[in-house]
Amino acid sequence: MSDPKCIFCRIIAADIPTKKVYEDDHVFAFEDTNPQAPTHVLIIPKKHFAGLKEAEAGDAELIGRCHLAAAQIARERKIEQGYRTVLNVGPGAGQSVFHLHVHLLGGRPLTWPPG
């Protein structure tokens, strides 16, 4: 299920070029075009839903798969000593594309609180 107006759905459909990092039957991951760390990858479910607050119980496995993909990418990039996964929920948290996505950030020291 996709939304033809959604930029991330269009990336999954290969209508918009991107630097793919990972793909399986459930998720797609690509380099962020405005990286905030040496590793800044976006991991998105192939099923379209706007964000975490719109997710339903049946989406729990898919959200978990996004995080497992992030862990695999972190291992491949050898940043296991410290990385962060982030879900921005709503415009007040900085979400600008309304298709659930997990940010994988790493490759530099990450401070707390994040912002």
NUTOR-339399 format. One record per residue: residue number from 1; residue in three letters; z, y, x of N, C-alpha, C in turn. Coordinates in nm, 2 decimals, always signed. Atoms other than C-alpha are relative to their C-alpha. Layout:
N
atom nr = NUM; rest = ALA; n_w = Z; n_v = Y; n_u = X; ca_w = Z; ca_v = Y; ca_u = X; c_w = Z; c_v = Y; c_u = X
...
//
This chain:
115
atom nr = 1; rest = MET; n_w = +0.00; n_v = -0.12; n_u = +0.09; ca_w = +0.00; ca_v = +0.00; ca_u = +0.00; c_w = +0.00; c_v = +0.12; c_u = +0.09
atom nr = 2; rest = SER; n_w = +0.01; n_v = -0.12; n_u = -0.09; ca_w = -0.11; ca_v = +0.33; ca_u = +0.16; c_w = -0.03; c_v = +0.12; c_u = -0.09
atom nr = 3; rest = ASP; n_w = +0.03; n_v = -0.12; n_u = +0.06; ca_w = -0.15; ca_v = +0.69; ca_u = +0.07; c_w = -0.12; c_v = +0.07; c_u = +0.07
atom nr = 4; rest = PRO; n_w = +0.12; n_v = -0.06; n_u = -0.08; ca_w = -0.50; ca_v = +0.83; ca_u = +0.16; c_w = +0.02; c_v = +0.14; c_u = +0.05
atom nr = 5; rest = LYS; n_w = -0.02; n_v = -0.14; n_u = -0.05; ca_w = -0.36; ca_v = +1.18; ca_u = +0.21; c_w = +0.10; c_v = +0.00; c_u = +0.11
atom nr = 6; rest = CYS; n_w = -0.10; n_v = +0.01; n_u = -0.10; ca_w = -0.09; ca_v = +1.06; ca_u = +0.45; c_w = -0.06; c_v = -0.02; c_u = +0.14
atom nr = 7; rest = ILE; n_w = +0.05; n_v = +0.01; n_u = -0.14; ca_w = -0.17; ca_v = +1.12; ca_u = +0.82; c_w = +0.03; c_v = -0.13; c_u = +0.07
atom nr = 8; rest = PHE; n_w = -0.04; n_v = +0.13; n_u = -0.07; ca_w = +0.02; ca_v = +0.81; ca_u = +0.93; c_w = -0.08; c_v = -0.12; c_u = -0.07
atom nr = 9; rest = CYS; n_w = +0.08; n_v = +0.11; n_u = +0.06; ca_w = -0.16; ca_v = +0.59; ca_u = +0.67; c_w = -0.15; c_v = +0.01; c_u = +0.06
atom nr = 10; rest = ARG; n_w = +0.14; n_v = -0.01; n_u = -0.06; ca_w = -0.49; ca_v = +0.73; ca_u = +0.81; c_w = +0.00; c_v = -0.04; c_u = +0.14
atom nr = 11; rest = ILE; n_w = +0.00; n_v = +0.05; n_u = -0.13; ca_w = -0.38; ca_v = +0.65; ca_u = +1.16; c_w = +0.00; c_v = -0.15; c_u = +0.00
atom nr = 12; rest = ILE; n_w = +0.00; n_v = +0.15; n_u = +0.01; ca_w = -0.30; ca_v = +0.29; ca_u = +1.06; c_w = -0.14; c_v = -0.05; c_u = -0.03
atom nr = 13; rest = ALA; n_w = +0.14; n_v = +0.04; n_u = +0.04; ca_w = -0.65; ca_v = +0.27; ca_u = +0.90; c_w = -0.11; c_v = +0.03; c_u = +0.10
atom nr = 14; rest = ALA; n_w = +0.09; n_v = -0.04; n_u = -0.11; ca_w = -0.80; ca_v = +0.40; ca_u = +1.23; c_w = -0.10; c_v = +0.11; c_u = -0.04
atom nr = 15; rest = ASP; n_w = +0.08; n_v = -0.12; n_u = +0.04; ca_w = -0.94; ca_v = +0.71; ca_u = +1.05; c_w = +0.03; c_v = +0.11; c_u = +0.10
atom nr = 16; rest = ILE; n_w = -0.04; n_v = -0.10; n_u = -0.09; ca_w = -0.76; ca_v = +0.92; ca_u = +1.30; c_w = +0.04; c_v = -0.07; c_u = +0.13
atom nr = 17; rest = PRO; n_w = -0.02; n_v = +0.07; n_u = -0.13; ca_w = -0.76; ca_v = +0.82; ca_u = +1.67; c_w = +0.14; c_v = +0.03; c_u = +0.05
atom nr = 18; rest = THR; n_w = -0.13; n_v = -0.01; n_u = -0.06; ca_w = -0.43; ca_v = +0.77; ca_u = +1.85; c_w = +0.02; c_v = -0.10; c_u = +0.11
atom nr = 19; rest = LYS; n_w = -0.03; n_v = +0.09; n_u = -0.11; ca_w = -0.28; ca_v = +0.60; ca_u = +2.15; c_w = +0.09; c_v = -0.11; c_u = -0.05
atom nr = 20; rest = LYS; n_w = -0.08; n_v = +0.11; n_u = +0.05; ca_w = -0.16; ca_v = +0.27; ca_u = +2.01; c_w = +0.08; c_v = -0.07; c_u = +0.11
atom nr = 21; rest = VAL; n_w = -0.10; n_v = +0.06; n_u = -0.10; ca_w = +0.14; ca_v = +0.11; ca_u = +2.18; c_w = +0.03; c_v = -0.14; c_u = -0.05
atom nr = 22; rest = TYR; n_w = -0.04; n_v = +0.13; n_u = +0.05; ca_w = +0.21; ca_v = -0.18; ca_u = +1.95; c_w = -0.05; c_v = -0.01; c_u = -0.15
atom nr = 23; rest = GLU; n_w = +0.04; n_v = +0.02; n_u = +0.14; ca_w = +0.09; ca_v = -0.34; ca_u = +1.63; c_w = +0.03; c_v = -0.15; c_u = -0.03
atom nr = 24; rest = ASP; n_w = -0.01; n_v = +0.14; n_u = +0.06; ca_w = +0.18; ca_v = -0.65; ca_u = +1.42; c_w = -0.04; c_v = +0.01; c_u = -0.15
atom nr = 25; rest = ASP; n_w = +0.04; n_v = +0.01; n_u = +0.14; ca_w = +0.13; ca_v = -0.75; ca_u = +1.06; c_w = +0.08; c_v = +0.11; c_u = -0.09
atom nr = 26; rest = HIS; n_w = -0.09; n_v = -0.08; n_u = +0.08; ca_w = +0.41; ca_v = -0.51; ca_u = +0.94; c_w = +0.02; c_v = +0.14; c_u = +0.05
atom nr = 27; rest = VAL; n_w = -0.03; n_v = -0.14; n_u = -0.05; ca_w = +0.44; ca_v = -0.21; ca_u = +1.18; c_w = -0.11; c_v = +0.04; c_u = +0.10
atom nr = 28; rest = PHE; n_w = +0.10; n_v = -0.06; n_u = -0.10; ca_w = +0.22; ca_v = +0.01; ca_u = +1.40; c_w = +0.08; c_v = +0.11; c_u = +0.08
atom nr = 29; rest = ALA; n_w = -0.07; n_v = -0.10; n_u = -0.09; ca_w = +0.35; ca_v = +0.22; ca_u = +1.70; c_w = -0.11; c_v = +0.07; c_u = +0.08
atom nr = 30; rest = PHE; n_w = +0.09; n_v = -0.08; n_u = -0.08; ca_w = +0.18; ca_v = +0.50; ca_u = +1.88; c_w = +0.08; c_v = +0.11; c_u = +0.07
atom nr = 31; rest = GLU; n_w = -0.06; n_v = -0.11; n_u = -0.07; ca_w = +0.25; ca_v = +0.78; ca_u = +2.13; c_w = +0.01; c_v = +0.12; c_u = -0.08
atom nr = 32; rest = ASP; n_w = -0.02; n_v = -0.13; n_u = +0.07; ca_w = +0.39; ca_v = +1.10; ca_u = +1.98; c_w = -0.09; c_v = +0.10; c_u = +0.07
atom nr = 33; rest = THR; n_w = +0.09; n_v = -0.10; n_u = -0.06; ca_w = +0.14; ca_v = +1.39; ca_u = +2.04; c_w = +0.08; c_v = +0.12; c_u = +0.05
atom nr = 34; rest = ASN; n_w = -0.09; n_v = -0.11; n_u = -0.05; ca_w = +0.43; ca_v = +1.63; ca_u = +2.11; c_w = +0.13; c_v = -0.07; c_u = +0.06
atom nr = 35; rest = PRO; n_w = -0.11; n_v = +0.08; n_u = -0.05; ca_w = +0.66; ca_v = +1.41; ca_u = +2.33; c_w = +0.12; c_v = +0.09; c_u = +0.04
atom nr = 36; rest = GLN; n_w = -0.12; n_v = -0.07; n_u = -0.04; ca_w = +1.02; ca_v = +1.52; ca_u = +2.37; c_w = +0.08; c_v = -0.08; c_u = +0.11
atom nr = 37; rest = ALA; n_w = -0.06; n_v = +0.08; n_u = -0.11; ca_w = +1.09; ca_v = +1.26; ca_u = +2.64; c_w = -0.12; c_v = -0.08; c_u = +0.07
atom nr = 38; rest = PRO; n_w = +0.11; n_v = +0.08; n_u = -0.06; ca_w = +0.88; ca_v = +1.05; ca_u = +2.89; c_w = -0.05; c_v = -0.11; c_u = -0.09
atom nr = 39; rest = THR; n_w = +0.04; n_v = +0.09; n_u = +0.10; ca_w = +0.88; ca_v = +0.78; ca_u = +2.63; c_w = +0.04; c_v = +0.06; c_u = -0.14
atom nr = 40; rest = HIS; n_w = -0.02; n_v = -0.05; n_u = +0.13; ca_w = +0.83; ca_v = +0.92; ca_u = +2.28; c_w = -0.10; c_v = -0.07; c_u = -0.09
atom nr = 41; rest = VAL; n_w = +0.09; n_v = +0.08; n_u = +0.08; ca_w = +0.68; ca_v = +0.66; ca_u = +2.05; c_w = +0.04; c_v = +0.00; c_u = -0.14
atom nr = 42; rest = LEU; n_w = -0.03; n_v = +0.01; n_u = +0.14; ca_w = +0.66; ca_v = +0.66; ca_u = +1.67; c_w = -0.04; c_v = -0.14; c_u = -0.05
atom nr = 43; rest = ILE; n_w = +0.02; n_v = +0.13; n_u = +0.05; ca_w = +0.70; ca_v = +0.33; ca_u = +1.50; c_w = +0.00; c_v = +0.01; c_u = -0.16
atom nr = 44; rest = ILE; n_w = +0.02; n_v = -0.02; n_u = +0.14; ca_w = +0.58; ca_v = +0.32; ca_u = +1.14; c_w = -0.03; c_v = -0.13; c_u = -0.07
atom nr = 45; rest = PRO; n_w = +0.04; n_v = +0.11; n_u = +0.08; ca_w = +0.57; ca_v = +0.06; ca_u = +0.87; c_w = -0.14; c_v = +0.01; c_u = -0.06
atom nr = 46; rest = LYS; n_w = +0.13; n_v = -0.01; n_u = +0.06; ca_w = +0.23; ca_v = -0.03; ca_u = +0.74; c_w = +0.00; c_v = +0.03; c_u = -0.15
atom nr = 47; rest = LYS; n_w = -0.03; n_v = -0.04; n_u = +0.14; ca_w = +0.37; ca_v = +0.01; ca_u = +0.39; c_w = +0.04; c_v = +0.14; c_u = -0.01
atom nr = 48; rest = HIS; n_w = -0.03; n_v = -0.14; n_u = +0.01; ca_w = +0.38; ca_v = +0.37; ca_u = +0.28; c_w = +0.12; c_v = +0.02; c_u = -0.09
atom nr = 49; rest = PHE; n_w = -0.11; n_v = -0.06; n_u = +0.08; ca_w = +0.71; ca_v = +0.52; ca_u = +0.16; c_w = +0.05; c_v = +0.12; c_u = +0.08
atom nr = 50; rest = ALA; n_w = -0.02; n_v = -0.13; n_u = -0.06; ca_w = +0.82; ca_v = +0.87; ca_u = +0.23; c_w = +0.11; c_v = +0.01; c_u = +0.11
atom nr = 51; rest = GLY; n_w = -0.10; n_v = -0.01; n_u = -0.09; ca_w = +1.14; ca_v = +0.81; ca_u = +0.41; c_w = +0.12; c_v = -0.09; c_u = -0.03
atom nr = 52; rest = LEU; n_w = -0.12; n_v = +0.09; n_u = +0.02; ca_w = +1.48; ca_v = +0.63; ca_u = +0.43; c_w = +0.06; c_v = +0.02; c_u = -0.14
atom nr = 53; rest = LYS; n_w = -0.06; n_v = -0.02; n_u = +0.13; ca_w = +1.60; ca_v = +0.79; ca_u = +0.11; c_w = -0.08; c_v = -0.05; c_u = -0.12
atom nr = 54; rest = GLU; n_w = +0.09; n_v = +0.06; n_u = +0.10; ca_w = +1.30; ca_v = +0.65; ca_u = -0.08; c_w = -0.01; c_v = -0.15; c_u = +0.01
atom nr = 55; rest = ALA; n_w = +0.01; n_v = +0.15; n_u = -0.03; ca_w = +1.34; ca_v = +0.30; ca_u = +0.07; c_w = +0.09; c_v = -0.07; c_u = -0.11
atom nr = 56; rest = GLU; n_w = -0.07; n_v = +0.09; n_u = +0.09; ca_w = +1.45; ca_v = +0.02; ca_u = -0.16; c_w = +0.06; c_v = -0.12; c_u = +0.07
atom nr = 57; rest = ALA; n_w = -0.06; n_v = +0.12; n_u = -0.06; ca_w = +1.65; ca_v = -0.30; ca_u = -0.09; c_w = -0.11; c_v = -0.09; c_u = +0.06
atom nr = 58; rest = GLY; n_w = +0.11; n_v = +0.09; n_u = -0.05; ca_w = +1.32; ca_v = -0.49; ca_u = -0.05; c_w = -0.06; c_v = +0.05; c_u = +0.13
atom nr = 59; rest = ASP; n_w = +0.06; n_v = -0.06; n_u = -0.12; ca_w = +1.23; ca_v = -0.25; ca_u = +0.24; c_w = +0.09; c_v = -0.02; c_u = +0.12
atom nr = 60; rest = ALA; n_w = -0.09; n_v = +0.02; n_u = -0.11; ca_w = +1.53; ca_v = -0.35; ca_u = +0.45; c_w = -0.06; c_v = -0.08; c_u = +0.12
atom nr = 61; rest = GLU; n_w = +0.06; n_v = +0.07; n_u = -0.11; ca_w = +1.35; ca_v = -0.61; ca_u = +0.65; c_w = -0.11; c_v = +0.08; c_u = +0.08
atom nr = 62; rest = LEU; n_w = +0.10; n_v = -0.08; n_u = -0.06; ca_w = +1.06; ca_v = -0.38; ca_u = +0.72; c_w = +0.06; c_v = +0.11; c_u = +0.09
atom nr = 63; rest = ILE; n_w = -0.07; n_v = -0.10; n_u = -0.08; ca_w = +1.29; ca_v = -0.10; ca_u = +0.84; c_w = +0.06; c_v = -0.07; c_u = +0.13
atom nr = 64; rest = GLY; n_w = -0.05; n_v = +0.07; n_u = -0.12; ca_w = +1.46; ca_v = -0.36; ca_u = +1.07; c_w = -0.11; c_v = -0.04; c_u = +0.09
atom nr = 65; rest = ARG; n_w = +0.11; n_v = +0.03; n_u = -0.09; ca_w = +1.12; ca_v = -0.47; ca_u = +1.20; c_w = -0.04; c_v = +0.12; c_u = +0.08
atom nr = 66; rest = CYS; n_w = +0.03; n_v = -0.12; n_u = -0.07; ca_w = +1.05; ca_v = -0.11; ca_u = +1.30; c_w = +0.10; c_v = +0.02; c_u = +0.12
atom nr = 67; rest = HIS; n_w = -0.09; n_v = -0.01; n_u = -0.11; ca_w = +1.37; ca_v = -0.11; ca_u = +1.51; c_w = -0.01; c_v = -0.11; c_u = +0.10
atom nr = 68; rest = LEU; n_w = +0.02; n_v = +0.11; n_u = -0.09; ca_w = +1.30; ca_v = -0.45; ca_u = +1.66; c_w = -0.13; c_v = +0.03; c_u = +0.09
atom nr = 69; rest = ALA; n_w = +0.12; n_v = -0.05; n_u = -0.07; ca_w = +0.95; ca_v = -0.31; ca_u = +1.76; c_w = +0.04; c_v = +0.10; c_u = +0.11
atom nr = 70; rest = ALA; n_w = -0.05; n_v = -0.10; n_u = -0.09; ca_w = +1.13; ca_v = -0.02; ca_u = +1.92; c_w = +0.07; c_v = -0.06; c_u = +0.12
atom nr = 71; rest = ALA; n_w = -0.07; n_v = +0.07; n_u = -0.11; ca_w = +1.35; ca_v = -0.25; ca_u = +2.12; c_w = -0.09; c_v = -0.07; c_u = +0.09
atom nr = 72; rest = GLN; n_w = +0.10; n_v = +0.07; n_u = -0.08; ca_w = +1.05; ca_v = -0.45; ca_u = +2.24; c_w = -0.07; c_v = +0.10; c_u = +0.09
atom nr = 73; rest = ILE; n_w = +0.07; n_v = -0.11; n_u = -0.08; ca_w = +0.87; ca_v = -0.13; ca_u = +2.35; c_w = +0.09; c_v = +0.05; c_u = +0.11
atom nr = 74; rest = ALA; n_w = -0.10; n_v = -0.04; n_u = -0.10; ca_w = +1.19; ca_v = -0.02; ca_u = +2.53; c_w = +0.00; c_v = -0.10; c_u = +0.12
atom nr = 75; rest = ARG; n_w = +0.00; n_v = +0.10; n_u = -0.11; ca_w = +1.20; ca_v = -0.35; ca_u = +2.72; c_w = -0.12; c_v = +0.01; c_u = +0.09
atom nr = 76; rest = GLU; n_w = +0.13; n_v = +0.00; n_u = -0.07; ca_w = +0.83; ca_v = -0.33; ca_u = +2.81; c_w = +0.00; c_v = +0.13; c_u = +0.09
atom nr = 77; rest = ARG; n_w = +0.01; n_v = -0.12; n_u = -0.08; ca_w = +0.88; ca_v = +0.03; ca_u = +2.94; c_w = +0.12; c_v = +0.01; c_u = +0.10
atom nr = 78; rest = LYS; n_w = -0.11; n_v = +0.01; n_u = -0.09; ca_w = +1.20; ca_v = -0.07; ca_u = +3.13; c_w = +0.10; c_v = +0.12; c_u = -0.02
atom nr = 79; rest = ILE; n_w = -0.09; n_v = -0.11; n_u = +0.03; ca_w = +1.42; ca_v = +0.20; ca_u = +2.96; c_w = +0.12; c_v = -0.06; c_u = -0.08
atom nr = 80; rest = GLU; n_w = -0.11; n_v = +0.07; n_u = +0.07; ca_w = +1.68; ca_v = -0.05; ca_u = +2.83; c_w = +0.14; c_v = +0.06; c_u = +0.03
atom nr = 81; rest = GLN; n_w = -0.13; n_v = -0.05; n_u = -0.04; ca_w = +1.96; ca_v = +0.13; ca_u = +3.02; c_w = +0.04; c_v = +0.12; c_u = -0.09
atom nr = 82; rest = GLY; n_w = -0.04; n_v = -0.11; n_u = +0.09; ca_w = +1.94; ca_v = +0.42; ca_u = +2.76; c_w = -0.13; c_v = +0.05; c_u = -0.07
atom nr = 83; rest = TYR; n_w = +0.11; n_v = -0.05; n_u = +0.09; ca_w = +1.71; ca_v = +0.50; ca_u = +2.47; c_w = +0.06; c_v = +0.03; c_u = -0.13
atom nr = 84; rest = ARG; n_w = -0.05; n_v = -0.04; n_u = +0.13; ca_w = +1.75; ca_v = +0.64; ca_u = +2.13; c_w = -0.11; c_v = -0.03; c_u = -0.11
atom nr = 85; rest = THR; n_w = +0.09; n_v = +0.01; n_u = +0.12; ca_w = +1.60; ca_v = +0.55; ca_u = +1.79; c_w = +0.05; c_v = +0.10; c_u = -0.10
atom nr = 86; rest = VAL; n_w = -0.03; n_v = -0.11; n_u = +0.09; ca_w = +1.59; ca_v = +0.83; ca_u = +1.54; c_w = -0.08; c_v = -0.01; c_u = -0.13
atom nr = 87; rest = LEU; n_w = +0.06; n_v = -0.02; n_u = +0.13; ca_w = +1.51; ca_v = +0.85; ca_u = +1.17; c_w = +0.03; c_v = +0.14; c_u = -0.06
atom nr = 88; rest = ASN; n_w = -0.02; n_v = -0.13; n_u = +0.07; ca_w = +1.47; ca_v = +1.21; ca_u = +1.04; c_w = -0.02; c_v = -0.02; c_u = -0.15
atom nr = 89; rest = VAL; n_w = +0.01; n_v = +0.02; n_u = +0.14; ca_w = +1.54; ca_v = +1.21; ca_u = +0.67; c_w = -0.01; c_v = +0.14; c_u = -0.07
atom nr = 90; rest = GLY; n_w = +0.02; n_v = -0.13; n_u = +0.07; ca_w = +1.40; ca_v = +1.52; ca_u = +0.48; c_w = -0.03; c_v = +0.11; c_u = +0.09
atom nr = 91; rest = PRO; n_w = +0.04; n_v = -0.12; n_u = -0.08; ca_w = +1.28; ca_v = +1.86; ca_u = +0.60; c_w = +0.12; c_v = +0.06; c_u = +0.07
atom nr = 92; rest = GLY; n_w = -0.12; n_v = -0.06; n_u = -0.06; ca_w = +1.64; ca_v = +1.97; ca_u = +0.67; c_w = +0.04; c_v = -0.07; c_u = +0.13
atom nr = 93; rest = ALA; n_w = -0.03; n_v = +0.07; n_u = -0.12; ca_w = +1.66; ca_v = +1.71; ca_u = +0.94; c_w = -0.13; c_v = +0.00; c_u = +0.10
atom nr = 94; rest = GLY; n_w = +0.12; n_v = -0.01; n_u = -0.08; ca_w = +1.31; ca_v = +1.79; ca_u = +1.08; c_w = -0.11; c_v = -0.09; c_u = -0.03
atom nr = 95; rest = GLN; n_w = +0.11; n_v = +0.09; n_u = +0.04; ca_w = +1.10; ca_v = +1.53; ca_u = +0.90; c_w = -0.12; c_v = +0.09; c_u = -0.04
atom nr = 96; rest = SER; n_w = +0.12; n_v = -0.08; n_u = +0.03; ca_w = +0.75; ca_v = +1.68; ca_u = +0.89; c_w = -0.11; c_v = -0.08; c_u = -0.06
atom nr = 97; rest = VAL; n_w = +0.10; n_v = +0.10; n_u = +0.06; ca_w = +0.54; ca_v = +1.37; ca_u = +0.80; c_w = +0.08; c_v = -0.09; c_u = -0.09
atom nr = 98; rest = PHE; n_w = -0.07; n_v = +0.07; n_u = +0.09; ca_w = +0.66; ca_v = +1.20; ca_u = +0.49; c_w = -0.05; c_v = -0.14; c_u = -0.03
atom nr = 99; rest = HIS; n_w = +0.02; n_v = +0.14; n_u = -0.01; ca_w = +0.60; ca_v = +0.84; ca_u = +0.58; c_w = +0.11; c_v = -0.05; c_u = +0.10
atom nr = 100; rest = LEU; n_w = -0.12; n_v = +0.04; n_u = -0.09; ca_w = +0.91; ca_v = +0.66; ca_u = +0.72; c_w = -0.06; c_v = -0.02; c_u = +0.14
atom nr = 101; rest = HIS; n_w = +0.04; n_v = +0.03; n_u = -0.14; ca_w = +0.89; ca_v = +0.66; ca_u = +1.10; c_w = +0.13; c_v = +0.01; c_u = +0.08
atom nr = 102; rest = VAL; n_w = -0.11; n_v = +0.01; n_u = -0.10; ca_w = +1.13; ca_v = +0.57; ca_u = +1.38; c_w = -0.05; c_v = +0.06; c_u = +0.13
atom nr = 103; rest = HIS; n_w = +0.03; n_v = -0.05; n_u = -0.13; ca_w = +1.12; ca_v = +0.78; ca_u = +1.69; c_w = +0.07; c_v = -0.08; c_u = +0.11
atom nr = 104; rest = LEU; n_w = -0.06; n_v = +0.06; n_u = -0.12; ca_w = +1.18; ca_v = +0.59; ca_u = +2.02; c_w = -0.01; c_v = +0.10; c_u = +0.11
atom nr = 105; rest = LEU; n_w = -0.01; n_v = -0.10; n_u = -0.11; ca_w = +1.30; ca_v = +0.83; ca_u = +2.29; c_w = +0.07; c_v = -0.06; c_u = +0.11
atom nr = 106; rest = GLY; n_w = -0.07; n_v = +0.05; n_u = -0.12; ca_w = +1.39; ca_v = +0.74; ca_u = +2.64; c_w = -0.08; c_v = +0.05; c_u = +0.13
atom nr = 107; rest = GLY; n_w = +0.06; n_v = -0.03; n_u = -0.13; ca_w = +1.30; ca_v = +0.77; ca_u = +3.01; c_w = +0.06; c_v = +0.12; c_u = +0.06
atom nr = 108; rest = ARG; n_w = -0.07; n_v = -0.11; n_u = -0.06; ca_w = +1.54; ca_v = +1.06; ca_u = +3.07; c_w = +0.14; c_v = +0.00; c_u = -0.06
atom nr = 109; rest = PRO; n_w = -0.13; n_v = -0.01; n_u = +0.06; ca_w = +1.91; ca_v = +1.13; ca_u = +3.01; c_w = +0.00; c_v = +0.07; c_u = -0.14
atom nr = 110; rest = LEU; n_w = -0.01; n_v = -0.05; n_u = +0.14; ca_w = +1.98; ca_v = +1.19; ca_u = +2.64; c_w = +0.14; c_v = +0.05; c_u = -0.03
atom nr = 111; rest = THR; n_w = -0.14; n_v = -0.06; n_u = +0.03; ca_w = +2.27; ca_v = +1.42; ca_u = +2.55; c_w = +0.04; c_v = -0.01; c_u = -0.14
atom nr = 112; rest = TRP; n_w = -0.06; n_v = +0.01; n_u = +0.14; ca_w = +2.50; ca_v = +1.42; ca_u = +2.25; c_w = +0.09; c_v = +0.12; c_u = -0.02
atom nr = 113; rest = PRO; n_w = +0.09; n_v = +0.03; n_u = +0.11; ca_w = +2.50; ca_v = +1.58; ca_u = +2.01; c_w = -0.14; c_v = +0.04; c_u = +0.02
atom nr = 114; rest = PRO; n_w = +0.15; n_v = -0.02; n_u = -0.02; ca_w = +2.12; ca_v = +1.57; ca_u = +1.98; c_w = -0.05; c_v = +0.14; c_u = -0.04
atom nr = 115; rest = GLY; n_w = +0.06; n_v = -0.13; n_u = +0.04; ca_w = +2.07; ca_v = +1.91; ca_u = +1.81; c_w = +0.05; c_v = +0.04; c_u = -0.13
//
